[in-house]
Amino acid sequence: MDKEHLKGAADKAKGAIKDAAGKLTGDKQMQAEGKFDKAKGAAHEAMGDAKDATREAMGNAKDAVRRAQDD
Protein backbone atom coordinates (compact mmCIF):
# COMPACT_ATOMS: atom_id res chain seq x y z
CA MET A 1 0.00 0.00 0.00
CA ASP A 2 1.52 3.31 -1.05
CA LYS A 3 1.04 6.89 0.07
CA GLU A 4 -1.92 7.53 -2.27
CA HIS A 5 -3.79 4.46 -1.03
CA LEU A 6 -3.23 5.51 2.58
CA LYS A 7 -4.44 9.05 1.88
CA GLY A 8 -7.47 7.64 0.11
CA ALA A 9 -8.40 5.33 2.95
CA ALA A 10 -7.99 8.13 5.50
CA ASP A 11 -10.09 10.57 3.49
CA LYS A 12 -12.81 7.99 2.92
CA ALA A 13 -12.96 7.18 6.63
CA LYS A 14 -13.01 10.86 7.59
CA GLY A 15 -15.73 11.47 5.00
CA ALA A 16 -17.86 8.60 6.25
CA ILE A 17 -17.69 9.96 9.80
CA LYS A 18 -18.58 13.50 8.69
CA ASP A 19 -21.39 12.24 6.47
CA ALA A 20 -22.89 10.14 9.27
CA ALA A 21 -22.51 12.94 11.83
CA GLY A 22 -24.15 15.37 9.43
CA LYS A 23 -27.07 13.00 8.92
CA LEU A 24 -27.52 12.50 12.66
CA THR A 25 -27.42 16.19 13.49
CA GLY A 26 -29.19 17.45 10.39
CA ASP A 27 -26.10 19.48 9.42
CA LYS A 28 -26.23 19.59 5.61
CA GLN A 29 -22.86 21.37 5.39
CA MET A 30 -21.07 18.65 7.37
CA GLN A 31 -22.82 15.98 5.33
CA ALA A 32 -21.67 17.68 2.10
CA GLU A 33 -18.11 17.88 3.43
CA GLY A 34 -18.27 14.18 4.22
CA LYS A 35 -19.37 13.33 0.70
CA PHE A 36 -16.59 15.52 -0.69
CA ASP A 37 -13.98 13.82 1.52
CA LYS A 38 -15.21 10.39 0.43
CA ALA A 39 -14.91 11.43 -3.23
CA LYS A 40 -11.44 12.84 -2.59
CA GLY A 41 -10.48 9.54 -0.98
CA ALA A 42 -11.72 7.59 -3.98
CA ALA A 43 -9.64 9.84 -6.25
CA HIS A 44 -6.50 9.21 -4.16
CA GLU A 45 -7.14 5.47 -4.33
CA ALA A 46 -7.58 5.66 -8.10
CA MET A 47 -4.29 7.54 -8.35
CA GLY A 48 -2.63 4.85 -6.23
CA ASP A 49 -4.05 2.17 -8.52
CA ALA A 50 -2.70 4.02 -11.56
CA LYS A 51 0.73 4.27 -9.94
CA ASP A 52 0.64 0.54 -9.15
CA ALA A 53 -0.30 -0.28 -12.74
CA THR A 54 2.52 1.92 -14.04
CA ARG A 55 5.06 0.27 -11.74
CA GLU A 56 3.88 -3.17 -12.85
CA ALA A 57 4.04 -2.21 -16.53
CA MET A 58 7.54 -0.81 -16.11
CA GLY A 59 8.63 -4.00 -14.34
CA ASN A 60 7.16 -6.13 -17.12
CA ALA A 61 8.88 -3.99 -19.76
CA LYS A 62 12.22 -4.32 -17.97
CA ASP A 63 11.76 -8.08 -17.76
CA ALA A 64 10.94 -8.26 -21.47
CA VAL A 65 14.07 -6.27 -22.36
CA ARG A 66 16.23 -8.53 -20.19
CA ARG A 67 14.75 -11.63 -21.79
CA ALA A 68 15.34 -10.17 -25.26
CA GLN A 69 18.95 -9.37 -24.38
CA ASP A 70 19.49 -12.91 -23.12
CA ASP A 71 18.29 -14.44 -26.40
N, C-alpha and C positions, 0 to 999 in steps of 0.2 A: 504494500500500500504506500503510495507516494504522497507528497505534500498536497496535491490537488484533491486526492481522494479524502484525505483527512479534513481539509477545509470543507469539502462538500458534506461530509458526514456531520461535522460540527454545525454548519449552517442549517442543514435539514433538521437536526435535533432542536436547535434554537428556534427555528421557525415553527416547528410543531408545538413547542411549548407556548410561544407567543400566540399562535393561532387558537390553541385550546383555551388559554387564559382570556383571550379576547372574546371567544364564544361564551365562556362562563360569566364574564362580567358585562357583556354587551358592548364592549369597547371595539367599535368597528375599525378604528385606526390601528390598534394593536393587532387585530385579526389580519388586517391588510399587510402590516409589517411582517407578520408570521408567514403569510403566503409568499411575500417577496423573498424572505430569507430561505424558504423551502425551494423556490425557483432558483435562487442564487446557488444553493447547495447542489441542485441537480446540474447546473451549468459547470460548477467546479468538478463534479464527478465525470461529466462528459469530457471535459478537458483532460482529466486524468486518464480516461479510457483512450482518448486520442494519443496521448503521450505514450501509453503502454503499447498501443498498436504500432506507433512509429518505432519505438525501441525494438519491438519484435521483428518488424520488417527490416530494420537495419541489421539486426543480428542474422536474419535469414540471408540477406544480401551478402554479408561478410562470409557466411558459411559457403554460399554458392561460389563466391570468388575463390575462396581457399580450395574448394573441391576442383574448380576449373584449373587452378594453378598446379594442382597435384596430378592432373591427367596428362 
